[in-house]
């Protein structure tokens, strides 16, 4: 029996699955962890002490559970991203990995590089304006603030390409991850943007570009001893975890969308032609020559968790029952969910939460429903920008937030979209296993293991109400921006 090993290094845990070529899960393992927040605006991970250690632990546990006669055909690892891991010639990280958009240290570098290259030129060539999500400014930050680290580096990696190097010794980066390393990659051309990449990377070599389903090498003896994975096992490149998760649930064709309900919202849509929008991220996709749009909010489930804490910590089911009894529209209460600033589409780290229309008759249930509705209005705002590139034809919903029926229904009612919920939404590690199977030719490239369990359909009776409230919600941010910025200072 041919088996595939998929491992994903997420923000809160590392997860792994062992599956067969039909997509049946044989075994799964999870190890919880936390990121390090050493200073305000910094978010880091010990790449060797946490990521590599947990990959070794998960791989050893899963290979020990292989059934008799089972053969490990390939493995693939994804991870949070885009990240920056700087290593010496012996693949030793020289400092903790700098994480994706939640690490905002490179604000000055974002401004200086934007001025140097030009905002319009960056949008045209990279497809995405520079923000805290971009890797280029973080490389520049290390060069300016930790010159000894930069001088000692022999290579730079994302989370998954660092693990691929540890397993195989190969220095590679997948096209999708590279396309989030703005402004180093020319997304329209699927190639490094050589002049800008050389300017920022200086003497650092650029990794060899591969597609996420390509075999990059095989497991060498040292890695085999650490992981339990047999020597010579093919290693497939993998990619950023959100995109691997989208791939795992069949989001692969132009117009396909994924909504990921989590601590934040992350949205992906496949497009059929290059399209850049200053409020979105344009990236290379998973499959060869494909393109995608992405967007991410700064809060979602994290806002609900905060509300649960500050209102007394009542059980989640009790709070959902209260929110369910509140009519759509929360009786005139609107929430701007910018409690941690906002990424897409306003890209404003100084944005803050706003409650508008609050009265003495509003209770705890109103606050929860209005928060869910505010998050959902933000999703509608993003999806409308997606439609400018390619009308959404199919929306797949994944993530832990789906256990809130109030939230999921509010999204469909406010956006007007039917959401498909997969029977098995394991996450990115499942997509990694599928990429591994495709990479070694065990299954055809078009293979999709997804089975849809149910649909969440919009309620037409709430459409007019939500259209009206949405118009007012869209006015809240520009109307309060100046005052909120003064308060945030």
N, C-alpha and C positions, 0 to 999 in steps of 0.2 A: 504494500500500500504506500503510495506516494503522499507525503505530508509536507505542509508549508508552515513556517514559523513567522508570525507577524508580531512586532513589538512597537509600541508607541510610547514616547516619553512626553507626557502631558504636563500641564502646569501644576496639577495637584497629585499626580500619580504616574507610575509607569505600568502599562498593561500589556499583556501578551496573550496570544492565542495560538493553538496548534490546530490546524484544520486539514481536512482531506481535499482532494481535487474537486469535489462536488460542493464545497463550502460548508460541510458539516463540521461543527466545532468538536474537537476531541477533548481539549482541555484548555483552561484559561487560568491566568495568574495576575495578581495586582499587588503593587507595592506603593503605599502612600508616601508622599513627601511634601515638602514646602519649599518655595523659593526664598532666597535671602534678600531682605530689603535693608541694606546697610546704612543707607542715607535716604532722605526724602528725594523721590524721583529716580532712585536706583532700584533695579531688580536684576538679581544675578543667580547663577547656579554653579556649583562646583562640577565642572564637566566630567572630570575623572572620578571624583569621590562620590558623585551622585548618579549622573547619567550612565557612565560606563559600568559602575558597580551594580546598578539595578538591572541593566541589560544582561550582565553576566548572571545575576541571581535569577531573573525570570527565565532566561534561556536554559539554565541548568535545571530548574524545576520542570520546565515543559519537556525538555528532551528526556528527562527521567520518566515521563509518563507516556512515552511513545509505545503504542501497542506492539506486540510481537509481530515481526515481519514488516513493521513500518520502516520506511526509508525517508530521511529528510531531504527533499528535493531542492529546497532553496529557502532563504530567509530574507526578510526585508524589515528595515527599521525606519520609522518616522519620528518626528518630534516637533516641539513648539518652534515657532519661527515667525519671521527671520531672526536669527541670533548671531552673535559674533563670538567665536572661539579662536583665540590666537595661540598657536603652538610652536614649540621649538622644533629642531630637526629630528628629535627623538619622539615627537608627538606628545610632549608634555605640555599641558596648558600653562601659559605664563601668567594668567590671571583668571578669575572667575568669568564664565561666559556672561556676556551682556545680552539681556533678553530683548524681546520684540517691543511693540509699542508701549508697553507698560513701563519701560525704562525711558525716562525723558531727559537724561543728563545732557544730551547733545544739542540743546536748544540753540546755543550760539553757533555751533557748526552748521546746523540746518540753515540758519540765516546767512552765514558767510558763503556757503557753497551755492545757495540759491542766488545770491548776488553775483557770484563769480560766473556761474554757467547760464543764468537767466531762467526765470520761471517758465516762460513759454517754451524755451528749448528743452528744459527738463521734461515738461509734460509731453512734448512731441516725441522725444527720443526714448525716454524711460517709461512713459505712459502714466506716471504717477508723480505728483508733487512731493517734495521732501517733507517728511514728518518724523515723529518719534518712531514710526514703524521702519524707517529706512536704515540700512546697514552702513551705507557710505559715510554719513555724518558720525556714526559711532567709531568707525575706523579713524576718521579725522580727529575725533576726541581723544582716542588713545595716543595718536601721534603727538598731539599738543600737550596732553596732561600726563602721560606715562611714556615718555620717549624711550626709556630703557626697555620697556615691554615691546614696543613697536620694533625697536632695533634688533631685539633678540628673536623675533618671530620668523619662522621659515615658511609658515602657511597659515591660512585663515579658513575657518569652517563654519557651517551651520550645525545645528544639533545632530541631524541625521548623517551629514557627511563626515562629521567627526567620528561617529560610531562606525561608519563604513570604512574609514581609514584605520581605526583600531582593529577591525576584523580582517582587513585585506591588505593594508599598507598602501592603498591607492588614494591619490589626491584628486578628488572629483567634487562636483557640485551639480545637483539636478537643475534643469532649466527653470522649473517653477521657483525654487528657492532663490536662484540667481536673479530672477526677475523681481524679487522683493528686496534685492540688495541695491536699491536705487542710490545714486544714478549710474551704477557701474555696468548695467546690462541694457542693451538696446532691444526692448521687447518686440518692436515691430519686426526686427531682423532675426530674433532668436540667437543672439550672439553677444559676447562682451562688447560693451561700448569702449573700445580700446583707449581713445585719448583720455576720457574721464576716469576710466578704471586705472590707467597708469598714473594719472595725476594723484589720485587718492591712495592707491596701494603702493606707489613708489616702487621700491625694489621687491616687494612681496609678489611671488608668482601667482598667477590666476589659476584656479582649479580647472581641470578638464571638464567640459560641460557634457552631461548625459541626460537622458530622459528618465523619469522616475521608475519606469519598468525595465530599464536596461540592467543587465548583469555587469557589475563593475569589477568583479574579481572573485576570489574564493577565500574561504577562511584559512588563515595560516596556523601553524602549529601552536604558537604562543596564545592566540585568541581561542583556539580550540580547547586548550588546557583551562582557560579562564571561564569559558562559557558552557562547555559540555557539547558544543556543536562539532560534529565530525570535521576533521581536516578536509579541505577540498570542497566543502559545501558552497554552492554559488550564492553570492550576495547581490541582491537587487538594490538599486540606488535609494528608492524611497523618496520622501518629500516632506513638506510641512504638514502637520497633523490634520488641520482642518480640511485640506484638499484631499488627503487620503481618506478622510471620513466621507467627504462628498462622493468620492469614487466608490466607496464601499456600499453606498445606497443608490447607485445607478445614475448619479448626476453626471452625465457624460455627453449629452447632445445639446446643440445650441437651443437656448430657451429653458433648459433645465436649471432649477434653482435648488439650493439647500439653505434652510433656516436652521441654525444650530442654537438651541435654547440652553443657555448656561449662565454662568456668573456674568458673562457679557453675551451679547448676540453676535454671531458671525454669520455672514451671508455670502454665498458664492453663486454666480451664474455663468454658465458657459455661453460664449458668443461665437459668431461665425466670421467676424471681420474685426480688424483692429479698431478700437474705439477708446479714446482717452477722455476723461472727465475729471476736473480738478477736485471733485468731492468724492471720488472713488479710487480704488486701486485697480490698475490694469496689469494683468500678469500673464505669463505663459501658463498653460494648463498642464494636466497630467499626461495626456496622450500626445504623441509626436505632432508638433505643429499646431497644437490647439491653443486657444486663448480663453481667458476668463476675466470676469470682474469680481471684485470682492469689496466687502464693507464690514466694519466692526464698530460696535458701540462700546462705551466705557463702563456702563453698568447694565444690568438686566436682573438676573437672579440675585446678584449681590445687593441690589436695592431692596428686593423683597426680604432678604435675610436681615438687612439693617432695620427695616420697618418692623419685622417680627421681634427683634431685640428691643427696640425703643418703645414698643407698645406692650411690653410685659412678657414676651416670650411664650405666648400661648401656642399649643400644638398646631402644626401646619393645617391639618384637616379642619380644625375648628375655625381657623382664619379663612380658609377657602369657603366654608359653609356661610360665614358672615358675608364675604365678598359676593357669593352667588345670590344672596338675597337682595343685594343692591341692584337697582335697575341699570341697564346700559346707559352710559353717560354719567354715572356716579352723581346724579342730581346736581349737575352744574359744576363739578369739581374737576379741574385739569391739573396734570402734573407734567412738568418738564423733567425728565429723568437724568439730568446732567449732574448727578451728585458727586461724580469723580471727573468733572470736565466732560468733554465729548470728543470722540474720534469722528467717524463718518456721520453726517456729511459736513459738519461745521468745523471740525478740527480746531477746537478751542479748549485748551487746557484750563483756561480761566472760567469757562462756563460753570454754572452752578444750578442746583435743583431749584425749581419754583413750584409752589402750590398756588393755584389761582382759583378763586371762587369759593374758598373755604368759609363755612358758616358754622354756627353753633349746632345746627341739626345734623351735621356730618359726623359719623362715627368711625370706628376702626375699620369696619367693612368697606366704607366709602374710600378710605385711604388706600386700601389694598387694591380695590377694583380700579381706582383712578391711576395708581402706579402701573398696573398691567396695561391699562388703556394708553397711558403715556408712552410706555415702551413700544406698544403696537403702532401708535402714530408715527414713531420714529422709524419703525420697520417699513411702513407704507411710504414714507418719504424716500427711503433708500430704494425700494422696489420701483418707484416711479422713475428714478434716475437709471436703474437697470433697463427699464423699458425703452429708454432713449437709444440704447445700443441694440437691443433685441427683445421683442416682447416675450415676457415669461410665458411659457407654455405648460410647465409642470413644476410644482413646488413640493419638495420632500422635507419633512420636519423631523429633526433628531434632537436628542439631548434630554438631560434630566428635568428641565423645566416643563416638559410635556405632562408631568404628573399633576400640574395645575390645570384643571379643565377651564378655569376662568381665563387664564392667559392664552391658551391655545385657541379658544373660541373667539376671544377678543381679536387676535391676529387675523383670523379668517373674516370676521365681521368687518373689521376696519380696512383691511386690504382688498377684500372681495375675492380672495384666492382660496381655492380648495387646497388643503394640505394633505399629502399622502404620508401616512405614518408606517414605516417598515415594521415587519414582524420581528426582525432581528436587527437592532441598531446597536451593535457591539461597540462601534467606534472605529478610530483610525487603524487600530491593530488588525482589524478584519480586512480593511482595504489594503494594508500592507501584505497580508497573506495572499490576496488576489493579485496584487502587483507581482509578487514572487512567482505565483503560478503562471502568469502571463509571460514573465521575463524568461523563464526556462522552457517555454513552449508546452507546458503541461495542459493548458487550456487555451482556446482561441482568444485573441485580443478583445473581441467583443463580448466575452463572457460577463454576465451580470448575475450575482448570487442573490440579489434582492427579492424579497417577497413582501408585497404591501398588505398590511394587516387591516387597516381602516382608513377612512377619510374624514377630515374635519371640514364641513361645508359652511359657507357664510349664511347667516340668517338674513334674508332680504328685508325683513321688517325693521331692521336696525340701520339699514344703509343710509337713509336720508338724515337720520340723527347724527350718525358718525361723520358723514360728509360735512355737515355744518360744524360740528365740534372740531374736526380736523382743520378746517379753515382758520378757526380761532387759535388752535394749538400752534399752527405754523406762524402765527403773528407774535406769539409770546416771546420767543427767543430774541428776534430783532428789537422788540419793544422794551425788553429788560436788559439787554446785553451791556449797555453802558453802566447802568447801576450795579449790575452783578460784578462786572469787572472791578469797579471801585471797591466793592465789598471783599472780593477775593484778594485784593492787594492789602 
